[in-house]
């Protein structure tokens, strides 16, 4: 063979080998294992229920400082408006109370005025995030009407692990994470500490005329107030035998929001800060006997306390030291008044069984007890509720038309019993047709069910906003129900993944706050408070959200990746107007018809001791619509991130992250009292230093020394 022909053949073989390696890499990179959609493990491409994943690599490239930052930056389905009472999250048009947030499959508990406190989640300790949209009550029970977000935390298997991550940024932004992990024989321990602080910011000092009845240009109200929170958590696991694991975990959390006080009563005069206290504990275990089955048992207890921390003398409703109610009881600087104490106890048992005749069968039982203690906000001072449930699910798959196509069917049914509202059945049916390696067609129909919370039933709250506003619960509320239908397709080949899903979610008897005439409020409250406006929880007659979601992700090669997500949303609701005595069309607050996010990342290994990554991210939202107090402006923002892995020594990893958020320095200066499109303060910068010391897979004690085997940190 001539030399030129040998050279051509060699180059061709080399190119084919490289292409094959790239194709293998691309396919392996898309083989995420997901669990949220069915409660059982599936490869992402074979999941019968459409699941969106924010992978560990995406999280490390993005460098988000909170769960809110991550979700809004990496997927188009979410909208946020940060406030003292929480993140005000929306998912495909439905608010926080319709979104179930899980941490490793367990419910997050941290209710601030109906909004989960997302600061309870340490962003540094997230391995990946799984998102399932639409009603999932058949598997997860109440609250899962809009969808489920499952935060999968990092698992630590090193013999000894010590890690520190320190982040500083504009406006006094400080994020601190420390972790200590020990694996000793059959026992593993991981202790996690996180601290978050921000000095807050003010995008405008102007108050809206409709709120104040006169123009104020020197208000001290901030767009986001100064706040500090910290959390300590511990998890112990014990493996007494192969396939059996027992665990116990607990956490404590504190948050304080510092509110500046101005000179305008009813507008910016503040006499107390807000404080939140959380405690949680859980025990349980899982057993995986031979044959692929799985049995789990979990018992959890959570408590969330909401306090006023007074910064000046205040005359308000309260209780004297003898427990007597006093309309104008004096609180002084340093005093604390508890507004609500919410406690939840849950016991869950679940089994997953591989049965050749009928497929993969899941069955479980759940008991839940909720207690609300709020002397200042609930008639009688307390309210409680309990729910019991049984559920069953079957997954079946079978090849059709030869080996090119496979049909997957998943059916589930849940029987709920609530102490106040009786029994309710919630079914779910999903189907997927896999065509070869590239095409997946999916369809889902499911029902949702959500009982009114003790707060919605029994609440009583006074708020001063240029006058007194009275908020009332409603013991006549009915449970909310929903029907969800989604149809979508996915194409996945050569590193390119495209998914398109259309959906319709119809919610019946939707609960929301509506303004009612004072004449419809209890007479004793009108006499006592003389409110300017009264709002009460009521059932809307109907509500509907519908739209389409698009996701495109392209793994170009080992260094380059790009993607975008887009969400179109339309909503409609009808409410019976008691004054007009007819149904009227209303908008679901916070609706934006168009939202999008996009990104491009590049990662390169320069040497054995240095790896660099660069990412450019963007997000946008069209105008957000509200019934009262104006609409939120549309916006788009850009973010530049860099990552630097330095050293990567045998037992020590060093990582530096630095970036600029909101490159174009956009901020919304809409006056206080009106709705914002976004609360961003404009251009900000940040830098993070992470050090991770790890030694061995397991520490084994002997009379002479401790033996270990070293494991390098996971590659991206």
Secondary structure, DSSP 4 states (H G I P E B T S, - for coil): --HHHHHHHHHHHHHHHHHHHHHHHHHHHT--EE-TTTSS-EEGGG-SS--EEE-HHHHHHH--SSHHHHHHHH-TTEE---BTTB---EETTEEGGGEEEEETTEE---EETTEE-GGGS-GGGEEEEEEEES--HHHH-TTTTSEEEEEEEPP---SEEEEEEEEEETTTEEEEEEEEEEEETTEEEEEEEEEEEE--B-S--PBPHHHHSS-BS-----SB-EEEEEEEEEEEEEEEETTEEEEEEEEEEEEEEE----SSTTTT---EEEEEEEEEEEEEEEE--TTS-EEEEEEEEEEEEEEEEESS-EEEEEE-TTS-EEEEEEE-TT-EEEEEEEEEEEEEEEEEEEETTTEEEEEEEEEEEEEEE-TTTBTTSEEEEEEEEEEEEEEEEEEETTTTEEEEEEEEEEEEEETTTEEEEEEEEEEEEEETTTEEEEEEEEEEEEPPPHHHHHBEEEEESSSEEEEE--TT---EEEEEEEEEEEEEETTEEEEEEEEEEEEES-EEEEEE-GGGS-HHHHHHH--SEEEEEEE-SEEEEEEEEEEEEEE-SSSEEEEEEEEEEEEEEEEEETTTTEEEEEPPTTEESEEEEEEEEEEEEEETTEEEEEEEEEEEE-PEE-SSS-PBPPEEEEEEEEEEEE---SSEEEEEEEEEESTT-----PPBTS--S----S-EEEEEEEEEEEE-S-BEE-SS-EE----PPPP-
